[in-house]
Amino acid sequence: MTHTVGTASPVLTPPPEPPPVRKGPPHTPPPGAALIGGGLAAAGAALLTGVLAAGTLRDVLDRMAGVIALVALSVAVVLGLATALRGLLPRPVRAHAQRLHRAAGAVGIGALLTHIGVKVAGGRVDAGAAALGWGSGDALVGLGTLACHLFLLALATGIWRGTFARRRWIRPFRALHGASYAAWAAALAHGLTAGRPPAPWVVAAYMTSAAAVTATLILRWTRCRT
């Protein structure tokens, strides 16, 4: 009588589950040629509006375009900070804030270009000084040009966010897109000190924007540390 020695079947362990993918607001898809062309056309139209405006429209833009630009870009900074509040705001709210962040940024850049155009056309600043940031002899005007350059850098990195906001490029992306903070501070100093003294309601609008940006930045910083 023979006995067969049975072999124990190996115990199959399930493969480890992949780490959960952290979901956040949707990235901006890479723009196509039509979108880039449309954006450049809109930017050119905003600049030409300031250059060619006359009469009452020119007076209104001379007083208001810079204010609209700074307030809209302050809103964009606040909404951009809000998109990172993962533990506080639900994902649908943050996704909606991301869309509003882009819209406010577009409005702010358009108003900023109109502001530059109307100041150059009115002889308040030379075109070369407005574009390069030096040659005007006024450091406060140079602050405005610096703010414009940094906001355009933030805009460009935001448009190609889906390309750069990856693990390999996330730190350079954050540094470049975070230039909007320095741009906003330079724009605030420029708006309060350059040119004619601002009206009280303009100062109130700037201070409200500053308080909102500062409060949101502190909230994000404290949430990231906990």
Disulfide bonds with the S-S distance in Angstrom:
none
